């Protein structure tokens, strides 16, 4: 699990929010709605750091990208495959720091320390206990099996509207950006 505030807080969104969140796009025969967002892991959106740098425009200067995929579905179960994971290195000791579920972790007592602009899931640990993820480093993909889709309570804005998967990559500076591909079974 990775907390939304690990990527930054609302007040500095121009430094971490590279693209999105998108509007829901129907997928998998219409039983899945998918929203995506791209975040600069190291809070270095090129236009926010240096708005005169046209060469690196539309990138994260360090090459650190966090991809968020929020899934809403009417299916009773789902298998999700994230592929084309360029620059993905899973951390075995702390897998939640490089892939997993993006958790809404707002602090209601300190709104300045909250991230309400990023896709995330409002969830309890028991709602995630039946979800499994398998990493295949050789083919650079993650397979997530959700045998029973939990009901997630709504949060603020785009928060908590579904299961939000997160993948952190280090792709190197500059263009092009390799966006993971997502498929459903």
Secondary structure, 3 states (H helix, E strand, C coil): CEEHHHHCCHHHHHHHEEEECCCCEEEHHHCEEEEEEEEECCCCEHHHHCCCCCCCCCCECCCEEEEEEEEEECCCCEEEEEECCCCCCCCCCCHHHCEEEEECCCCCCCHHHCCCCCCCECCCHHHHCCEEEEEECCCCEEEEEECCCCCCCCCCCCCCCCEEEEEEEECCCCCCCCCCEEEEC
